[in-house]
Amino acid sequence: MKKIVLLLISMLSISVTAQNAGDLDSTYGVSGKTTINFGQASFLIENQAIQSDGKIVLVGRMYNDSNSFGFILRLNSDGTIDTSFNTTGKVYNT
């Protein structure tokens, strides 16, 4: 009987904390969102990948006035910039 009650409590705990598909992950960044400041540039993220260690790689183009630059940005699994990647977490192709 104790095993059944424990199993039911465990199942209830899991169902209460589970997120629905499409919900923001509240453990990521602040309330499931992160903001990276690159100054006055606009960005187009063209591709992304999650590495086996949970780090997130973003690849795209950055537009500033009439210039366009390629960029790679790597984030830690919590949404912070991974400074172990190129010491800044960013690589630009100017």
ABEGO torsion letter per residue (X at the ends): XAAAAAAAAAAAAAAAABBBBGBBBAABEBGGBBBBBAEABBBBBABBBBBAAGBBBBBBBBBBEABBBBBBBBBBAAGBBBAABGGAGBBBBX
